[in-house]
Amino acid sequence: MGNFRGWEILVIVGLIILLFGAKKLPDMARSLGKSARILKSEAKAMKKDGESDDDAAATAAPADQSAQPVAPRTIQAAPGDVSSSRPVGEPNRTAQG
């Protein structure tokens, strides 16, 4: 699969342009970039949460573990996308109304 020649890549790019159209490609690339940024930020947040959980577990005494209420976690939207930022447990109201 890794041994494509120049003309084969041009044929594949041509087919993609024919299938999706030249006007849709920039939008698709933009949304792919947004998805990659969100994935990257979520991965960093999970890594940071994991490190803080490990630090808290190492410093807390076992007898000190009382059940504390947990605040709902909020999903951060991409910059400029205000409609998708909502608490995790709450249904998306814009889709229903």
Disulfide bonds with the S-S distance in Angstrom:
none
